[in-house]
C-alpha cells in the first residue's frame, strides 16, 4: 500500500510523489492531515487557511476523476502517521510512504525527520520527493546552472487512474462538509479575491499568458494595476504547491517562443521568469537556514530589533500602521488592501516595511507577523527575509540601504490616484498636489501624519547605518565563511541592480525604436 501524503504540493500535475507512487499499479491511499499546529500557529492567517481548504477540496475532486479520493485525517501528524501505519500493517498491508520535502518551517522539517526515523525502525520503505529546487544559495554560479537544469527537465506525468482500495480505518477523519462546518470561522470574508486549487491555478496561468502578462515588467510595481491583474496572482498557488514552479517556467518559455516577433511581450515574460527564480532562491535559503525566519541575520541588530511586546508610543504607531491610519496615503491604502484582500504587490510590501521599521522604529518581527496573519500567499521564506532586508539588516557590506519615501512614490506609482481613491474614500475629490501637500488636513476625516518622515528617516536611519558599519567592520576583521557569505550577498545584490539597469536601458531603447 502506497501512502501518498500531501502537504504543500496540492496538485496532481508535475508532482514527483504522485507519479512514482502510482507507477506500478499498487494500491494508493492519498491523504492530508489537518494538523492543529497549522491553524493555531501564531503566523497563520484566515485567508491562507481558507485557501488551503479550497485547494484540498479541488484536489479531492481531481482525484475522484481518476477513481480515487482524498482522505482527510485530523490530529497530530506524527501520531496519525504512526497509527495509520499500524492499522494498515494489521490489515496485512506493507505500507510505503511517499511525501515531498517540507521547506517552510522548522516544525515541518523536524516532523519529517521523526516520521523517517519511525519508518526506518519498522524497516519500511519511504520516498522523500522534491517539490522545489533546493540547493544552498551561497554557491551562486552553481546554483544558477543547476536551477535552470531543473526547470528545463521533463515534468512528472499525471497518472490516468489511481487505484485506491476501500479500507475501513479507525482514525479521526473528516468529510469536506464536516471540514467546512468545523472550521467555518476561516471563511468569513465577504469577497474572495484568491480562490484555491490546482484547477484555479492553471486557469490563472492561462489567463496571464492570454493577455495579462503584457507590460508586466513595469506594471508589477503599480499597486492598482497589480490589484486588477497585471501580475500573475499565482503567489498563493506557488505557496501551497497547487502548481509547480517548473510548470510556470516552462509555460512562460513556450509562450515567449511564440512571441519572438513582439519584443515588448518577450521582455515582460523575461521579467516574470526573473521573479520566479527570485521566489525559488528564497525558498532554498530558508530550507538551509531556517533560523533566519525569526533571528536577526547579524547579532549587532539584536538590541534594536526584538520580538518584545510593544508598549506606549510604539504600540500606538504600530496600531495606526496596521489599521491604515498613519496619514501617509500610499501606506494606508496598502495596509487597508492587505486587511481586505490578503494581498499587496511587492513594492508596497517593501515600502510599508521600511516605514514601520525605520520611520516608526518598530522591530521587523512585529511587521512580519502581521503580514503573515493576513497574506493569502504568506510565505516565511520570502516574507521574513524580506522584512530583514527592508529594515536594513542584510547586505551590510553595502554602504547604503533603501528607505522608501511614501509621498514620493505616489506620483511614481499611483499618478492617477486610482489606488488611493479605491482604498481611502476620505481622499476622493482631492487632487494629487493637494494630497502631497496635505491640503485635506482639517477638511476631511483622514488623519494627520503620525510622524515626521524626514526627521525619523535621518535619526533612525543613522542608528541602522551605524549598526551596519559595526557588522561590516567585524566581518572584514574576522574574515572566514561569514565574511565570504556577506561578500557573495553583496555581489548578488550588485548583479541584481546591474541587471535591472540593463533591463531598464534595453526597455528604453526598445520603446524608442518602436515609437
Beta strands, then each sheet from edge to edge (+ up, - down):
strand 1: 2-5
strand 2: 28-34
strand 3: 71-74
strand 4: 96-100
strand 5: 126-129
sheet 1: 3+ 2+ 1+ 4+ 5+
end
